[in-house]
């Protein structure tokens, strides 16, 4: 039994001696080809050309799936100002809005891109799958398109129509001035 134990010790010592030179040949850095194939660094964040202050407010909301329905949807969105969507400033400088399929307000950021497009979405690169592209914005109407095609198919293209500030009476149609009273009847 002692001879067997000696053989095991000799074999273990020989394996350790062989492993030492091999250990010096390896390194922890990836080969140069793997470094060249690594993903490029992320694009630096670009500011959007629309500021969060411009988006904050009370908005009527509607959505459409066919481009020919845009004007009708704008009118319908304005009619929703009785129950507006309220977009407030977020604590981190963004805007408080809902993401698709979420019942919880989240702070979303306005993001610019090298192509000149603007997006609203969670932190991350512009044009992410949870982002909405700002198709048009003139201060009174904002049109948002979901980037994710599956979400866009369900929700359509969103139209936000700015509502009057809270407490402001709706502008009534102007009544014509009363006509002159009829002349008194003479008998």
TORGU-290179 format. One record per residue (C-alpha): residue in one letter; x negated, z, y negated. Coordinates in steps of 0.02 Angstrom, whole numbers, padded with zeros to 5 digits, always signed. Last residue first. Example, Ala and Ser with C-alpha at 12.3 -4.5 7.8 and 13.67 -1.06 7.14 Angstrom:
! residues 2
s-00684+00357+00053/a-00615+00390+00225/
This chain:
! residues 187
x+05129-01635-05125/x+04943-01629-05134/x+04837-01601-04983/x+04668-01524-05016/x+04520-01641-04990/x+04442-01633-04818/x+04292-01519-04807/x+04128-01607-04829/x+04042-01643-04665/x+03943-01509-04580/x+03760-01551-04571/x+03713-01636-04407/x+03660-01516-04272/x+03477-01511-04226/x+03446-01494-04043/x+03389-01320-04006/x+03207-01275-03990/x+03192-01146-03855/x+03164-00974-03926/x+02989-00905-03917/x+02981-00738-03830/x+02852-00797-03704/x+02744-00938-03771/x+02821-01112-03752/x+02791-01189-03581/x+02647-01302-03532/x+02692-01430-03398/x+02597-01415-03233/x+02608-01562-03112/x+02545-01537-02935/x+02506-01685-02821/x+02583-01663-02649/x+02596-01496-02561/x+02604-01548-02378/x+02503-01709-02380/x+02381-01636-02507/x+02350-01490-02389/x+02305-01609-02246/x+02204-01721-02363/x+02095-01574-02423/x+02048-01616-02603/x+02214-01558-02678/x+02266-01656-02834/x+02302-01568-03000/x+02395-01640-03151/x+02393-01538-03312/x+02515-01567-03455/x+02513-01492-03630/x+02326-01470-03657/x+02289-01651-03615/x+02234-01632-03435/x+02223-01766-03301/x+02166-01780-03120/x+02100-01602-03116/x+02037-01604-02938/x+02097-01459-02831/x+01972-01362-02728/x+01996-01286-02555/x+01900-01428-02467/x+01756-01418-02590/x+01746-01541-02735/x+01631-01438-02843/x+01508-01327-02750/x+01552-01147-02720/x+01661-01013-02798/x+01846-01039-02763/x+01935-01188-02841/x+01980-01288-02995/x+01892-01456-03014/x+01831-01570-03152/x+01767-01748-03131/x+01619-01813-03233/x+01531-01890-03083/x+01394-01758-03094/x+01527-01626-03064/x+01614-01491-03164/x+01690-01330-03101/x+01833-01222-03162/x+01834-01064-03060/x+01969-00979-02958/x+02010-00795-02957/x+02137-00763-02822/x+02323-00726-02827/x+02391-00680-02656/x+02530-00772-02565/x+02408-00895-02489/x+02454-01058-02401/x+02356-01162-02525/x+02259-01061-02652/x+02352-00965-02787/x+02294-00946-02966/x+02202-00821-03077/x+02079-00910-03192/x+01891-00890-03204/x+01788-00775-03315/x+01745-00644-03184/x+01895-00531-03217/x+02013-00679-03204/x+02106-00752-03351/x+02293-00778-03326/x+02396-00923-03260/x+02583-00887-03262/x+02696-01004-03163/x+02856-01014-03263/x+03033-00967-03216/x+03136-01030-03364/x+02992-01153-03392/x+03051-01249-03237/x+03135-01385-03342/x+02963-01437-03403/x+02913-01466-03221/x+03067-01576-03192/x+03020-01686-03340/x+02841-01701-03276/x+02909-01738-03102/x+03013-01884-03166/x+02860-01954-03253/x+02750-01938-03096/x+02876-02007-02969/x+02802-02184-02970/x+02639-02109-02905/x+02722-02056-02742/x+02695-01881-02669/x+02761-01771-02809/x+02746-01593-02872/x+02830-01480-03000/x+02777-01331-03104/x+02823-01258-03273/x+02673-01173-03351/x+02640-01011-03446/x+02464-00986-03508/x+02279-00995-03466/x+02217-01172-03438/x+02134-01198-03608/x+02054-01026-03602/x+01972-01076-03436/x+01872-01213-03526/x+01891-01396-03480/x+01731-01501-03479/x+01682-01409-03321/x+01511-01327-03313/x+01391-01395-03184/x+01333-01287-03040/x+01161-01337-02975/x+01172-01454-02827/x+01129-01368-02664/x+00952-01391-02595/x+00934-01539-02476/x+00974-01504-02294/x+00822-01491-02179/x+00758-01655-02101/x+00589-01646-02188/x+00565-01466-02128/x+00608-01518-01949/x+00476-01656-01955/x+00343-01534-02018/x+00362-01421-01864/x+00454-01259-01894/x+00354-01107-01949/x+00342-00962-01826/x+00174-01010-01753/x+00108-01043-01578/x-00072-01078-01529/x-00133-00898-01541/x-00006-00841-01413/x-00071-00970-01289/x-00247-00896-01297/x-00179-00722-01259/x-00058-00774-01122/x-00196-00815-00997/x-00275-00643-01015/x-00104-00560-00992/x-00070-00662-00835/x-00240-00614-00763/x-00208-00429-00798/x-00038-00438-00714/x-00113-00523-00559/x-00250-00392-00547/x-00123-00252-00563/x-00012-00330-00430/x-00161-00351-00313/x-00211-00170-00339/x-00036-00113-00296/x-00045-00214-00133/x-00213-00139-00090/x-00145+00035-00117/x+00000+00000+00000/
